[in-house]
C-alpha cells in the first residue's frame, strides 16, 4: 500500500497561489471614509446625501460620473447607514435577478424615512426600468428617500422617458474620480490596516500602469496581499508583476487622463 507523503514547500506555495481569491479584504465602505479629495462637487454630493438620510420624508438625489468616481461606495454606505439606525433600506442594481426586486406593495408598506437606492441605472434592462419606475412612485408615496447613480446626467441616460424624468426630479450632482494623491492615500491606508506600507516604487507603478478605478485597485491589492503571504515575500513591483503574469484576469490597463 502506498504511503502518503507530505506536500513539499514548493507545492504548498503553488496550491496557495491557486487559491488567491480577493473576496473579503476591502475595508468597509462608509460615508466617513469616502474621500472627497478637496473637490467641491464631491463634498457637496456627500453633504446632500447626509441631508437626504436625515430627512423625515421623501427626498431624491441622483449621482452621476465616470467609473471609479465613488457612486457605488456612496449608495452602499447610505443603505448601511440607514440599516444601522434601524431603518429600512434596499440597494438595487442591474445584475440582480427579479427575485431580488421588491413588490410595489412591499415598498408602500415601509415606514417613512427608509431608503430605496438604485446603482448603475444606465445599465438597467427594460424590465428593470419598468419596475424601477413603479418603485420610485411607491417610494415617493411612502415618504422614503431615493438615491440613484449612473454614468451620465438624467437627460442623457438610455432609459424610458418617464424614468429619466423621475430621476431628474431631485437634485442631480456629478462626482469626479479621485486624483492620484487621493488614490495613493487610500491604497496606503488599506496597506496600513494590514500592518505594512506600500513602497513609493510600488505605489507609483500601481498608479501609472494599472486601472484608475479605486475599487479595482483595492481588489488587486487584496490579491497581492494574499500572494505575498503565500510566497513569503514582501509586496514589491516584481512580485506584483509575477502575480499579474500568473493571473492576467486581474490586470486592467490604466485609463487615459
FIVOSE-993409 format. One record per atom (N, C-alpha, C): residue in one letter; y negated, x, z. Coordinates in pm, whole numbers, plus 50000, padded with zeros to 5 digits. Example, Ala and Ser with C-alpha at 12.3 -4.5 7.8 and 13.67 -1.06 7.14 Angstrom:
2
a505695131950780a504505123050780a503305132050780s502255128550708s501065136750714s499975129050787
//
This chain:
257
x501195008550000x500005000050000x498775008850000x497815006249912x496625014449902x495765012650025x495135023550067x494265023250183x492815022150138x492095012650196x490685010850159x489875022650209x488975027150129x488115038350168x486695033350184x485965039950273x484565036050297x483735039750175x482765031650141x481925034850026x481115047350052x480925055349948x480115067449961x478665063649981x477865073550028x476435070950048x475765067249918x476175073949808x475545071049680x475875056949632x477115052649652x477475039049609x476795028649696x476585031949824x475885022649912x474445020949869x473825032149828x472445031349782x472365023449652x473375025149565x473395017649440x473505002749468x474384999049563x474534984949598x473234979349653x472544987549732x471274982849789x470244980749680x470214989849581x469244988549473x469484975949393x470744971649384x471084960049303x470764946949374x470314947749499x470014935549574x468604935849630x467694941249552x466294941449592x465654928449544x465554919049633x465014905949597x463754903449679x462584904149618x461324902549693x461014887949724x461784882149816x461654867749839x460894864349966x460794873650062x460264869650192x459284879850248x458644887350161x457824898450208x456344895250210x455874886350126x454454883750118x453924878250251x452684882150284x452064876650403x451744861950378x451634854550487x451334840250474x449944838450413x449844829050322x448564826150258x447804816250346x446664820350395x445844811950481x444414811750429x443624802450482x442214802350447x441524814750502x441994819550617x441364831050682x441554843850603x442694845350535x442904858050463x442654856850312x441964846150272x441514845350133x440304854350116x440404864150028x439354874050008x438334868949907x437134866249951x436084861749859x435474873549783x435624885549836x435174897449765x433674898149744x432914891449829x431474891749812x430974883749692x431874875949631x431484867949514x431004854249562x429744850849535x429184838249587x429984825949547x430504825749422x431254814149377x432534812249459x433224823149488x434454822149567x434154818149711x433064823549766x432674819849902x432314805049908x431634800049806x431274785849802x432524777249792x433484781349710x434724773549698x435444772549831x435514783549904x436164783450036x435394774450132x434084775250128x433254766850215x433454752050186x433474748450058x433634734450021x435034729350053x436024738050040x437384733950074x437504731350224x436914739850305x436934737650450x436234724450484x435114721650416x434394709250442x435234697150404x435934697950292x436804686950250x437894684350353x438494695050405x439574693350503x439064687150632x437794689150661x437224683550783x436704669350764x436634664850640x436084651450613x437054640750662x436544629950720x437424619350773x438024610450666x437424610050548x437904601350442x438094608750312x437994601350202x438264607250072x437144616650027x437564628049975x436674637449908x437534644849808x436934649449699x437714655849592x437074669149555x437934678649520x437494692049480x438434697149372x437854702749269x438654708749161x438254723349149x439254732449153x439034746849144x439634751849014x438884759848941x439414764948815x439074779648798x439934786448722x439744800648698x440974806648634x440894819448604x442004826448541x443144828548639x444304832248586x445444835748671x445044847148764x445454846148888x445144856648984x443834854749056x443144843749032x441854841649097x441984835449237x443184831549276x443394826549411x443504811449424x443634804449312x443714789849317x444914785049398x446084790349366x447304786049435x447244789749583x446694801349613x446524805649752x445754795049830x444614790649776x443774781049847x444444767549863x445134762849759x445784749749769x446914750049870x447714760649868x448814761849963x448274762750105x447234770950123x446644772650256x446024759650306x445404752050216x444804739350256x445864729650307x446984728750237x448064719950282x448634724450416x448804737450432x449314742550559x448354739550673x447054740850647x446054737950749x446164723550796x446284714350702x446414700150738x447684697450818x448774703350773x450044701050843x450014706550985x449384718051002x449284723951136x448444715351229x447574707251172x446754698151253x447384684251264x448634683151221x449364670651234x449024660351128x448394664551020x448034655350914x449024656650798x449104645950721x449974645850603x449364654250492x450174662050422x449704669850308x450864672050212x450554671750084x451584673649981x450984681749867x451704692049824x451274700449712x452214698149594x451664693549482x452424691149360x452144702249259x453104704449170x452954714749067x453854711248949x453544716748830x454304713048710x455794715848716x456204725648796x457624729148798x458454719648884x457814710848959x458554701949049x459174690348972x460414686649006x461094675648937x460574662248985x460924651348917x460454638048958x460784634749103x461914639649154x462314636449291x461324641849394x460514651749356x459554657549450x458204650449447x458014641449352x456754634249338x456834621149414x455834617849495x455914605749579x455594593049502x456054581949557x455654568949503x454204566049542x453554558049463x452174554349494x452094547349629x453064538949660x453054531849788x453184541549906x453934552349887x454064562449993x452714568950022x451934571749918x450614577749937x449664567750001x449704555349957x448844545050015x449124542950163x450354546050205x450734543650344x450294554950437x449784565750384x449404577150469x448074574550539x447924579350663x446654577250734x445544585450671x444324580450680x443174587450623x443064601450683x442544610550603x442374624350648x443454633750600x444494628350538x445534636850481x445054643250352x445974650050283x445584657650164x446654656850056x446214653649935x447064654549817x446504665749730x447374675149692x446934686549612x447824687949490x447234692549381x447984694449255x447554707749194x448514716749179x448244730149129x448554730948979x447804739348908x448044741948766x448134729148683x447144720548698x447204707648628x447154709248476x446664720548427x446614722648282x448004723048221x449034725548304x450404726648255x451244714248283x450624703448329x451384691448361x451994685248235x453224680548248x453874673148140x453254659148131x453524652248021x452934639148000x453274629548113x454554629448157x454934620248264x454234623848395x453994636948417x453314641148539x451834637348535x451234637748417x449844633348404x449714618548439x450644610548387x450624596248417x450774593948567x451684601348627x451964599748769x450774604048853x450174615548818x449054620548896x447854611348888x447654604948774x446564595348761x446694584248865x447884578948878x448124568548978x447994573749119x448484585849144x448414591549278x446974594649319x446164598849223x444754601449255x444094588549301x444314577749228x443714564849265x444214560349402x445494562849429x446054558949559x445434567249671x445274580249648x444674589049749x443244584749779x442524580749676x441144576249695x441104563349778x442014554249749x442054541649822x442464543649968x443344553549991x443864555950127x442954564850210x441884570250151x440994578950226x441564592950245x442354597550148x442934610950153x442064620750073x442044633050118x441404643450038x442244646549916x441594651449811x442304655049688x441754668349639x442654677849616x442284690849564x443214694249449x442654698949339x443464702749224x442964716049169x443804722549089x443414735149027x443894735448883x443194743248802x443574745048662x442924757548606x443174760048479x442664772248418x441384770148340x440804758048345x439574755248273x438834744048343x437574742248308x436774731248363x437424717948325x437204707448404x437884694648378x437764689748234x436594690448176x436394685148041x437184692747935x437634704947967x438334713247870x439854712947887x440334705347981x441774705148008x442524696947903x443734701247865x444534693847766x445304682447831x444574673147890x445164662047964x444694648747907x445344637847949x444884624647908x443454622747959x442654615547879x441214614947902x440854609348039x441554599048083x441174593048211x441514602148329x442534610548316x442844620148423x441794631148426x441354635848308x440264645648305x439024640048375x438754627248351x437604620948414x437744620848567x438924617348615x439154617148760x438954631048820x439454641248753x439344654848806x437894659448810x437064653348728x435654657048726x434794648648818x435374639048888x434594630448977x434074638149098x434864647349149x434444655149264x433744667949220x433544676849315x432924689649287x433914698449212x433484704849104x434324714149027x433714728049038x434474737549090x433974751049114x434884761449050x434274771748997x435044782248934x435324793549033x436564798549029x436954810249107x437024822449015x436674833949069x436744846348994x437804855449055x438564862048969x439604871049016x438994882549096x439704887549197x439174898549278x439034911349197x438034919449232x437854932149164x438824942449221x438784954649168x439734964949210x439614968249358x438384968149410x438194971549551x438894961349641x438774948549607x439414938249687x440924938849672x441414941049551x442854941949531x443424953849608x442714964849607x443174976649682x443204973649831x442184966449878x442134962950021x443314954050059x443624944149977x444734935050007x446064942550006x446274950949905x447534958249897x447684967950014x446604974450052x446674983650167x446924975950296x446334964150308x446574955850426x448044951850435x448634948450321x450054944950320x450914956850361x450574968650310x451334980750347x451194983550496x449984982450550x449774984950693x450594975350778x450754962950730x451544953350807x453014957350812x453424966150719x454794971150717x454924984850781x453804990050834x453875002450909x453625015150831x453035014150711x452725026250636x451465023850552x451015034450484x449835033450398x450205037050255x449505031150162x449675034750022x448795046849991x449345056749925x448555068549890x447515064949785x446425072449778x445425069849673x446025070249534x446985079349513x447615080449380x448395067749345x449145062449443x449945050549418x449035038349398x448005037149480x447065026149462x446415026549325x445965038449284x445305039849153x446265035849041x447515040049051x448485036848947x448725021748939x448865015349055x449135001049056x447964993148999x446744997549028x445564990248985x445224992548838x445695003548781x445325006748643x446445004848542x447705004248588x448825003348494x449604990348504x449304982248605x450094970148627x449224957748619x449824946348646x449124933648637x447914933348730x446874926148689x445704924148775x445904912248869x447004905248855x447304893448935x447814897949072x447084894549178x447484898949311x448844893549352x449154881249312x450454875749351x451584883849290x451384888549165x452414897049105x452474910549173x451314916349205x451304929449269x451964929049406x451764918249481x452404917449612x453914915649599x454344908349497x455784907249471x456364920849435x455644928349353x456084941649315x456134950849437x455154949649526x455174957649647x456374954349735x456754941649737x457944937849812x459174945049759x459304945349626x460444952149565x460394967049592x459204972949583x459074987449608x459404990749753x458984982149845x459274984349986x460774984750011x461494975149954x462944974749972x463624986449900x463094989849786x463675001049709x463515014049785x462335016149843x462095028349920x463045029250040x463265017850105x464205017750218x465625020850171x466025014950058x467375017250007x467575031749966x466555037749908x466655051549862x466295061649971x465795056550084x465385065150195x464345075350150x463355070250075x462265078550025x460945071250046x459845078550060x458545071850074x458115065349943x457235055549953x456715048949835x455735058149763x456095062149641x455265071149561x455235066049418x454375072249336x454325068449195x455665071049126x456295082849144x457605084849080x458645074649123x458625070749251x459595060949297x459315047349234x458055043749220x457705031149155x458155031249009x457955042448940x458395043348800x459905042048790x460615047748886x462075046648887x462495032148906x461825025148998x462125010949021x461905002848894x460765005048828x460444997348708x461395000548593x461895012948589x462875016448486x464185008948509x464555007048635x465805000048667x465644984948661x464434980048693x464204965648695x462964962448613x463044963448482x461864961448396x461294947448405x462064937848457x461534924248469x460384923648570x460264933848654x459164934348750x457874939148686x457954944548565x456804950748504x455984940648424x454694940648451x453744933148369x452564942448341x452194944048215x451084953048185x449774947848238x448864956648265x447544952748314x446814944748208x446174934048251x445394925848157x444084932848127x443544931448008x442284937947978x441154932448062x440184941248091x438994937048164x439264933948307
//
